[in-house]
Amino acid sequence: MRNKYFIAVLGSTLMVLLSSCTTVPEKTVESAPVETTTTLVNDYPTRDRVEYVLNCVAQHGGLNYINQYACGCKIDKIAEKLNFSDYESAKTFTYLSKGQTGDAGAVFRDPAQSKDLRTRLKEAEAAAEKSCFIKP
């Protein structure tokens, strides 16, 4: 009987303590919204980042910690220079113009937009390679 009384008192005490622990949110001062013009670095879908890293690791001799880290760094550096839409367009133009000579590849290879995007991607990849990979 004594244990039942003790448990009942302990339970009701805990309920009182827990119910009195609720906090009231502090009043916050609303400020004017801050307008930023920075580009979103993380607008690349995860699937595309992983695909890039796996291809990069394969090109650099296989999976190890150093290659995995450097390739992850590389796609992050590319994302700082190109938004995903431009990256995707540049990769598409690169794939479509590869191996196509003459008139067949001219449609993808020769337009100014194609040349500009492929050049920007190539420059971003070169800068990222230089920045992320350690040369012995």
C-alpha positions, -999 to 999 in steps of 0.1 A, spaced: 0 0 0 28 23 9 45 17 -25 13 25 -44 9 57 -25 46 66 -32 43 59 -69 11 79 -72 27 109 -55 58 106 -76 38 103 -108 17 134 -100 48 153 -90 64 145 -123 33 155 -142 32 189 -124 69 194 -130 67 185 -167 36 207 -173 53 237 -157 84 233 -178 68 245 -209 84 276 -222 68 306 -237 86 317 -269 104 349 -266 91 379 -285 113 385 -315 119 417 -332 110 414 -369 136 429 -392 133 438 -428 141 410 -451 177 410 -463 181 407 -500 210 386 -511 224 382 -546 246 352 -539 242 322 -561 230 290 -547 260 267 -546 240 236 -536 216 236 -564 231 204 -579 209 173 -574 226 147 -552 223 121 -579 244 143 -603 270 150 -576 274 113 -569 276 105 -606 303 131 -611 323 119 -580 321 82 -591 333 91 -627 360 113 -613 372 86 -589 373 60 -618 394 84 -639 418 90 -611 427 53 -604 399 40 -582 382 44 -549 403 55 -520 399 82 -494 421 108 -512 404 104 -546 369 104 -530 376 136 -510 393 153 -540 365 145 -564 339 157 -539 359 189 -536 361 192 -573 323 191 -579 319 216 -551 344 240 -568 326 235 -602 293 243 -585 308 276 -572 315 287 -608 285 272 -627 249 269 -617 234 235 -624 215 246 -655 247 258 -672 266 227 -660 240 204 -674 239 222 -707 276 222 -710 278 185 -703 251 178 -728 269 198 -755 301 180 -746 285 146 -749 267 154 -782 297 169 -799 322 143 -789 333 121 -818 311 139 -842 331 154 -871 320 174 -900 284 185 -905 269 159 -882 286 174 -851 284 210 -862 249 215 -848 261 208 -813 298 219 -816 296 253 -835 269 275 -819 283 303 -797 263 290 -766 278 256 -770 314 269 -772 309 293 -743 294 267 -720 320 241 -729 348 266 -723 333 276 -690 330 240 -679 365 232 -690 379 262 -671 359 254 -640 371 217 -641 408 228 -646 406 252 -617 389 226 -595 415 199 -604 443 223 -596 427 233 -563 415 199 -550 441 173 -561 475 172 -545 503 166 -569 533 148 -554 
